[in-house]
Amino acid sequence: MLKRLGLVATAGVLAALAIVAAAVARPTSSAAAQISCSSGVTIGVMAPITGAAASIGADQLHWAQYMAAQWNKTNSPKIHIFQGDTQLDPSKASTVGQQIASNANIAAVVGPAGSQEVLAVTPIFKKAGLGFISGSATLVSLTNGSAKGFFYRVVPSDALQGNGDAEFMTTKLGVKKGDSVMIIDDQEAYSTGLAGIVQSKLAKAGVKVDRESVSQTATDFSSLVAKVTSATKIVFLPFQLASQAQLIAQQLKAQGKSTPIRH
C-alpha cells in the first residue's frame, strides 16, 4: 500500500513539475517556439516500456497516464502523454530524446528512468531548452550543476542510498572489520556509482571488498560464483534488473553456496 501511495504521489509531482519546467525552460531556447496551451499540454514520458525492465517502465507510464486522467477530469490545460520507449538503453534513449526535442508540441519530459539514459539525453534536451525530470535516476553527478535549470529529480542520490546500504550491512547484517563482502556492478552508470560509494564506506570500516563487474546482458555467472567462498559474508548486487540478480542467486544455490545476497 505504501508503495502504491508513493507511486501515485510521485506521478503527481512529476507531472506538475514537468509543466513548471516547461514554462521556464522550453520557451527560453531560441530554437523553440512558444507552446500554446489552448489545445492542452503534451508531456513526454520516457521509460523502459518494453524489454527486460518493462515491469518498471510499465508502472512509470501507467501512473503518469493515471495522473493525467485525474487532472483532466476537472482541470485545465488538459495533459496529453507522449510515450517514449527506451528499454533502459542509452542509445535508444538518445533516439527517443531526439524525437521529443524535435517535436514542438512536447512541453517537457518525465524521465528517463536510468542514470545512464539521463547522461545520454542531457545534451539533447539542454540544447533544445527542454525541461525534464526523473523519478528514479540517482547517480550523484547528474545534479552537479551542468544541467541546472533543465534536469530535475524527485529521489535522493546514491550518496544517501550507498551510505544507507553500507550502514545496513554493518549494523543489521553483522558485517564487521576484517569480513569480506563481494560487490558486483552491472557496468551501467547507476550500478557503478552506487557500488563505488558502498565500497568506499565499507573499506573505511575495515571491511575487505572484492569488487567485480559484469555486463548487464550476462546470464552465465559461473566465474563470479566460483569466487564466492565461505569467507564471503555478503554478495551485494546494485543491479537495475532484478531478473539478473535472481539468476546469480539461482546459480549460487545450484553450487551449494549459501552466502546472503543483497539486491
C-alpha positions as CSV (number, residue, x, y, z in Angstrom):
1,M,0.0,0.0,0.0
2,L,2.7,2.5,0.9
3,K,4.5,1.7,-2.4
4,R,1.3,2.4,-4.3
5,L,0.6,5.6,-2.5
6,G,4.2,6.7,-3.2
7,L,3.8,5.9,-6.8
8,V,0.6,8.0,-7.0
9,A,2.2,10.9,-5.2
10,T,5.3,10.7,-7.4
11,A,3.4,10.7,-10.6
12,G,1.5,13.8,-9.5
13,V,4.7,15.6,-8.6
14,L,6.4,14.6,-11.8
15,A,3.6,15.8,-14.0
16,A,3.2,19.1,-12.1
17,L,6.9,19.8,-12.0
18,A,7.2,19.0,-15.7
19,I,4.6,21.6,-16.5
20,V,6.5,24.1,-14.4
21,A,9.8,23.2,-16.1
22,A,8.1,23.7,-19.5
23,A,7.1,27.2,-18.6
24,V,10.6,28.2,-17.5
25,A,12.8,26.1,-19.8
26,R,11.4,25.4,-23.2
27,P,10.5,29.0,-24.3
28,T,13.9,30.3,-23.4
29,S,15.5,28.4,-26.3
30,S,15.9,30.4,-29.5
31,A,15.1,27.2,-31.4
32,A,11.9,26.5,-29.5
33,A,8.6,28.2,-30.4
34,Q,6.2,29.4,-27.7
35,I,3.9,26.5,-26.9
36,S,0.1,27.3,-26.9
37,C,-1.9,25.7,-24.1
38,S,-5.2,26.1,-25.9
39,S,-5.3,22.5,-27.0
40,G,-3.6,21.1,-23.9
41,V,-0.1,20.4,-22.9
42,T,1.8,17.3,-24.1
43,I,4.3,15.8,-21.7
44,G,6.8,13.1,-22.9
45,V,7.2,10.1,-20.7
46,M,10.5,8.2,-21.3
47,A,10.5,4.8,-19.7
48,P,11.6,1.2,-20.4
49,I,8.1,0.3,-21.6
50,T,9.3,-2.9,-23.2
51,G,12.4,-5.1,-22.6
52,A,14.0,-6.6,-19.5
53,A,12.9,-3.7,-17.3
54,A,9.4,-3.4,-18.7
55,S,7.9,-4.1,-15.2
56,I,9.4,-0.8,-14.1
57,G,8.6,1.2,-17.2
58,A,5.0,0.0,-17.3
59,D,4.4,1.3,-13.8
60,Q,6.0,4.6,-14.6
61,L,3.9,5.1,-17.7
62,H,0.7,3.9,-16.2
63,W,1.0,6.2,-13.2
64,A,1.7,9.1,-15.4
65,Q,-1.3,8.3,-17.5
66,Y,-3.4,7.9,-14.3
67,M,-2.2,11.3,-13.1
68,A,-3.1,12.9,-16.4
69,A,-6.5,11.3,-16.5
70,Q,-7.3,12.5,-13.0
71,W,-6.1,16.0,-13.7
72,N,-8.0,16.2,-16.9
73,K,-11.3,15.5,-15.2
74,T,-11.6,18.9,-13.6
75,N,-8.5,21.0,-14.6
76,S,-7.0,22.9,-17.5
77,P,-4.9,22.9,-19.5
78,K,-5.5,19.2,-20.5
79,I,-2.5,16.9,-20.2
80,H,-1.6,14.6,-23.1
81,I,1.0,11.9,-22.7
82,F,3.6,11.1,-25.4
83,Q,5.2,7.6,-24.9
84,G,8.9,7.1,-25.5
85,D,10.1,3.6,-25.0
86,T,13.8,3.5,-24.0
87,Q,14.2,-0.1,-22.9
88,L,16.7,1.2,-20.3
89,D,19.2,1.6,-23.2
90,P,21.1,4.9,-23.5
91,S,21.3,4.6,-27.3
92,K,17.5,4.1,-27.6
93,A,17.1,7.0,-25.1
94,S,19.1,9.2,-27.4
95,T,16.9,8.3,-30.3
96,V,13.7,9.0,-28.4
97,G,15.2,12.1,-27.0
98,Q,15.9,13.5,-30.5
99,Q,12.3,12.7,-31.5
100,I,11.0,14.6,-28.5
101,A,13.4,17.5,-28.9
102,S,12.3,18.0,-32.5
103,N,8.6,17.8,-31.6
104,A,7.5,21.4,-30.8
105,N,4.2,20.2,-29.2
106,I,6.0,18.5,-26.3
107,A,6.4,20.9,-23.4
108,A,8.5,18.9,-21.0
109,V,9.6,15.3,-20.2
110,V,9.1,12.9,-17.3
111,G,12.1,10.5,-17.3
112,P,14.3,8.9,-18.4
113,A,14.3,6.2,-15.8
114,G,18.0,5.2,-15.7
115,S,21.0,7.3,-14.9
116,Q,22.8,6.2,-18.0
117,E,19.9,7.4,-20.0
118,V,19.8,10.8,-18.3
119,L,23.5,11.2,-19.3
120,A,22.7,10.3,-22.9
121,V,19.8,12.8,-23.3
122,T,21.1,15.7,-21.2
123,P,23.0,17.4,-24.1
124,I,20.0,16.9,-26.4
125,F,17.4,18.4,-24.1
126,K,19.7,21.1,-22.9
127,K,20.3,22.2,-26.5
128,A,16.5,22.2,-27.1
129,G,15.8,24.2,-23.9
130,L,13.6,21.3,-22.7
131,G,13.0,20.6,-19.0
132,F,13.0,17.0,-17.9
133,I,12.6,15.3,-14.5
134,S,13.3,11.7,-13.4
135,G,11.7,9.8,-10.6
136,S,14.4,7.1,-10.5
137,A,17.8,8.3,-11.7
138,T,20.2,8.5,-8.7
139,L,23.7,9.0,-10.0
140,V,25.3,11.7,-7.8
141,S,26.9,13.6,-10.7
142,L,23.6,14.1,-12.5
143,T,22.9,17.2,-10.4
144,N,26.5,18.6,-10.4
145,G,25.2,21.8,-11.9
146,S,25.9,21.1,-15.6
147,A,22.2,20.6,-16.3
148,K,20.9,23.2,-13.8
149,G,17.6,24.7,-15.0
150,F,16.8,21.7,-17.2
151,F,17.2,18.5,-15.3
152,Y,15.4,17.7,-12.0
153,R,14.7,14.6,-9.9
154,V,12.5,13.7,-7.0
155,V,14.6,10.9,-5.5
156,P,17.7,11.1,-3.3
157,S,21.1,10.5,-5.0
158,D,23.3,7.4,-4.5
159,A,25.1,9.4,-1.8
160,L,22.3,8.7,0.6
161,Q,21.4,5.2,-0.7
162,G,25.0,4.0,-0.8
163,N,25.7,5.1,2.8
164,G,22.5,3.5,3.9
165,D,23.3,0.2,2.2
166,A,26.8,0.1,3.8
167,E,25.4,1.0,7.2
168,F,22.7,-1.7,7.0
169,M,25.4,-4.3,6.3
170,T,27.4,-3.3,9.3
171,T,24.6,-2.7,11.8
172,K,22.0,-5.2,10.8
173,L,23.7,-7.9,8.9
174,G,26.7,-8.4,11.1
175,V,29.4,-7.3,8.7
176,K,32.5,-6.2,10.7
177,K,36.1,-5.2,10.4
178,G,38.0,-8.0,8.6
179,D,35.0,-9.6,7.0
180,S,34.7,-10.0,3.2
181,V,32.0,-8.6,1.0
182,M,31.7,-9.1,-2.7
183,I,30.2,-6.2,-4.7
184,I,29.2,-6.8,-8.3
185,D,28.2,-3.9,-10.5
186,D,26.4,-4.3,-13.9
187,Q,28.7,-1.7,-15.7
188,E,25.9,0.9,-16.0
189,A,26.1,4.4,-14.5
190,Y,23.7,3.8,-11.7
191,S,25.3,0.5,-10.7
192,T,28.9,1.6,-10.8
193,G,28.2,4.8,-9.0
194,L,26.3,3.1,-6.1
195,A,28.8,0.3,-5.9
196,G,31.7,2.7,-5.6
197,I,30.0,4.6,-2.7
198,V,29.3,1.3,-0.8
199,Q,32.8,0.0,-1.5
200,S,34.3,3.2,-0.1
201,K,32.1,3.2,3.0
202,L,32.9,-0.5,3.8
203,A,36.6,0.0,3.2
204,K,36.7,2.8,5.7
205,A,35.1,0.4,8.2
206,G,37.9,-2.1,7.6
207,V,35.8,-4.5,5.6
208,K,37.6,-6.4,2.8
209,V,35.8,-5.7,-0.5
210,D,36.1,-7.9,-3.6
211,R,34.8,-5.6,-6.4
212,E,33.6,-7.4,-9.5
213,S,31.8,-6.3,-12.7
214,V,29.6,-8.0,-15.2
215,S,27.7,-6.9,-18.3
216,Q,24.0,-6.1,-17.8
217,T,23.2,-8.6,-20.6
218,A,25.2,-11.5,-19.0
219,T,23.4,-14.7,-18.0
220,D,26.3,-17.0,-17.1
221,F,27.8,-16.0,-13.8
222,S,29.9,-19.2,-13.2
223,S,33.2,-17.3,-12.9
224,L,31.8,-15.0,-10.3
225,V,30.1,-17.8,-8.4
226,A,33.5,-19.6,-8.2
227,K,34.9,-16.5,-6.4
228,V,32.3,-16.7,-3.6
229,T,33.9,-18.6,-0.7
230,S,32.9,-19.5,2.8
231,A,34.6,-16.3,3.9
232,T,32.3,-14.1,1.8
233,K,29.9,-12.5,4.2
234,I,27.6,-10.8,1.7
235,V,27.2,-10.6,-2.0
236,F,25.9,-7.1,-2.9
237,L,24.3,-6.6,-6.3
238,P,23.4,-2.9,-7.1
239,F,21.7,-4.0,-10.3
240,Q,19.0,-2.3,-12.3
241,L,17.5,-5.6,-13.4
242,A,16.1,-7.8,-10.6
243,S,15.9,-10.7,-13.0
244,Q,19.7,-10.7,-13.4
245,A,20.1,-10.7,-9.6
246,Q,17.8,-13.7,-9.5
247,L,19.9,-15.6,-11.9
248,I,23.0,-15.1,-9.8
249,A,21.1,-16.3,-6.7
250,Q,20.0,-19.4,-8.6
251,Q,23.5,-20.2,-9.8
252,L,24.9,-19.7,-6.3
253,K,22.3,-22.1,-4.9
254,A,23.0,-24.6,-7.6
255,Q,26.6,-24.6,-6.5
256,G,25.6,-25.2,-2.9
257,K,26.7,-21.7,-1.7
258,S,24.5,-20.0,0.9
259,T,26.1,-16.6,1.1
260,P,23.4,-14.0,1.6
261,I,22.6,-11.7,-1.4
262,R,21.5,-8.1,-1.1
263,H,20.0,-6.5,-4.1
